[in-house]
Amino acid sequence: GQEQFVQLNTTMPPFDDVRAREALALATPLQNYRDLIGLGIARGADQMFIPESDFYNAAVTQQGDDPVAAAALAAEYCADVPVGCSGGRIDVEFQFSAAGVVGARQADILDEGWGAAFNVNFDELAQDQHIVQTVLGQYQATLWRAFGSLEPATTRHTLMCRTIGEGISLNATRFCSEERDALILDAQAQLDKAARVADWQYIVQDMNDAYTHIFLVHTIWDNAFSESVRGVCDRTSPDGVPLRCVVNGVSWFDSVWLND
């Protein structure tokens, strides 16, 4: 699966200020979102790794469900940046992909919590437009889904300074941390797994401290096939070990065949 989260553009006000990012995290109604959208099936997410992963950092917990603290931070921000506020709350646009009733309900639930500290304007877009505007940095806050890979280095492009462009940016938060980059590169160079784990656990803590991602739920992917569909998971390594056939909802289909 993957992790679903609210992603923040750190180069655009108000989220170029860590106080606004932290305030949005604190105001996020995590429990309501997980109960009403997760429906008791999707697990809550605190970071880019699930607890079963060797890289999981048990010390990191996603902040949320604290509207009083969120309002206090928003008031502090608005005192310094009044042009970005109305009625003592921070003005912000939340962009999300059009997904019918579910997408609208997700936005409504989040707004119910965010309203303690933010005035939220919704921007619901077709998915292709939503993706384009996100990678171009034409957003403030957006609902996004990523990570979930068995090897975290494969998603390093979403976190590093060198993937931030003036136009297209694979690091969609556009947050640059040279210290984080050094940890990612060190993890790639490590032959000792314990050292790699330590590096990625520091990275998870750094992400949490930066308030660039507000993790919501662990997305569950499912592929359903008729009994006549064969060969989806028939891949093996050269020494005969079965290979994982599905990662983040993607399967091998070049060897699929039908049994009539």
N, C-alpha and C positions, 0 to 999 in steps of 0.2 A: 504493500500500500504506500501511501504518501501522507504527508502532514498537511492539513488545511490551516491557514493562518491569515491574519490581516497583515498586509505588507505596507510599510511606510516609506515614502520618498523623502530621504533626509536632506535633499538639496532644495526642497521647496517649502516655504513657510506653510503651516506652522511647525512642520516636523523637522526643520533644520535645527530646532531647539529641543534638546533632550527632555526638557520639562513637559513639553506638549506630547512627546512620544510616551513618556511614562504616565502622563495623565490619561491618555487613551487606553493604555494597558490596564490601569487601575479601574477605569470606568467600564471595562468590558464585562458583560454579564456572562461569565464563563459557564456557570452552572446551568443557567437557563438555556444557553445555546446548546450545551451538551445534552441536556434533557430533552429539549424540544426538536432539535435538528438531528442529534445523534440517536434519539429514540431508544436509548438504552442499549444500542447495538454498537455504534461507533465509540471507540474509547477516546477519552480526553487526551490531548497532546500537550506536553510541556516544552518540547524541544524537537530537534530534527531527528532524534533517535527514539525508538520504542524501547521499553524496559528490557526486552529480550536481547537487544543488541549489546555487543561487547563494548561499544563506544558510549553507551548511555551514561549520563551524569546524574546520579541519584540526588545530588545536592541542588539541582536546578529545578525550580517550580515556576510555572507561568503565573505572573501576578494578575489579579483581576478581582472583580466583585468587591471593590472598595470605593464606592462613589464619593464618600466623604473626603478621602485623601485625594481623589481625582479632582474634586471641586477646589480644594485648597491649592493644588498645583496650578490649575487653570487660572485661578484668581491671581496667583503670583505672576504667571506668564502675561495675563491681560494688563496687569499694572505696568509692565515693561513694554508691551507691544499692543497698545490699545487699538491700533488700526486693524489688527487681526481678530478683533473680538466684537461681540454684540451682546448686550445685556449681561455682562460679566462672564460669558462663556466664549470659548474659542470657536471661530468659524472654520468649518472644514467640509471638504467634498469627499464622499465615499463612492468609489467606482466599483461596479461589479458586473459580471457577465449575466446577460439575460437568461434566466433559467426558469421561466414561468413562475408558478406559485411558490416553489421552493426558494428561488433566488430572492423574491420579494420578501418572503417571510424571514430569511436569514438577515436581510438588511433591517427589517423591522425590529427583530430581537436585539440586534446590536445597538440600534438607535435607542431602544428603551433604556439601556444602560448608559450609553454615551451621553444621553440628554442631561445628565447631572453636571457635565462640564463642557459640553460641546453643542453647537448648533450645526446639525448635519444636513447637508444637501446631497441627495442621491443622484448618481449618474449611472443609469442602467444602459449597457451597450451590448450589441451583438458580440459574440465571443471573439471574432477576428479583429474587430475594432478595439475591443478591450485589451487584447494581447498587444496589439501595435502601440496603443497609447501607453501601456505599462512599460514596454522596453524602450520607448522614446522618452520616458520620464514625464509624461503629460498626465500626472495624477498626483494626489496627495496621499490617500489611503485606498487600498484595494484589497479585495478578497482573492487569495491566491492559493495554489497548491504546488508542493514541490518536495524534494528530498525523498526519503524512503529507499535509497539505494543500499545494497548490501555493502558496497565499498564507497565510503563517504567522499573519497577523492574525486569520484566521477561527477560530483556536484560542486566542486570547488569554484567553478566559473561563476556561480551565483553569489560568491562571498568575497572575491578578491578585488583589490584596487585596480589591477591591470585590465579588468574586464569592464571598467566604467568608461563609457565613451561620451563624447559631447552629443552624439546623436543616439544611436542604439547602444544600450547598456545591458549586458547579460547579468550584471549585478544590479538587479532592478531597484534595490533600496538605495543604490549609489552611495553607500556608506563605506568609507575607506579606513581600514585599520592596518597600519604597517605591522603591528605586533601580531595581528591575526594572520596576515599573509605569511609571516615568518614561521608561525606554528604550522600552517597548512603545508608549506614547503618542507619543513622539517619532518612532518608526518609522512610525506611522500618518500623521503629519503631513508626513513627508518626501516631496518630489517627486523628489529625487535618489536613484536606486536604490543607488548606492554608499553613501550615508549610511544607507539602510534596512538594507542588508546589514551594515554595521558595527554598528548597533544590535542586530540579531538575533544576531550572533556574540557580542556581549557578554552577551546574555540566555542563550545556550547555555552560556557559561562560568559564569555565575551559577548556573544550574541544576546544573551539575556540582559546583560548590563547595559547594552546599547539601545535596547527597546526598539529594535528595527522590525521585529517579527512578534506578533501576538498569536501564539499557537492556540488552536481551538480543538480540533479533533483529528484523530488518525483515520484517514480515508480508507475505506475497504473497497477493493476492486473485486469484481466477480465476472468470470467468463462462463457462460452456460452453453452447453452443446447437446444436441440430440445424441442418443446412443449410437447412431449410425456414423457420427463423426469420429474418425480415428487419426492417430498419428500426431496429435497436438503436443504431447509430452514424451515423444519417443527418443529425444536426443540423449546421447551418452558421450562421455569423454573417451579419449583413445584407450584408456584402461578400463572402460566399461562402467564407470560410475555415472548414475543418472544425473543429468543436469537440470537445474531449476528451469522450468519452462515458462513461468510467468513472473514478471517483475513490473510493478506499478501498472498492472492491467494490460501489459503488452505481451503477446505470445508469439511463438514461431508458427507461421502458417504455410511455410514453403513445403512442408512434408505432410500436410493434412490430406486425408482422402476419405471417401465415403464408402461405407459398407452397406450395399443395398440388401 
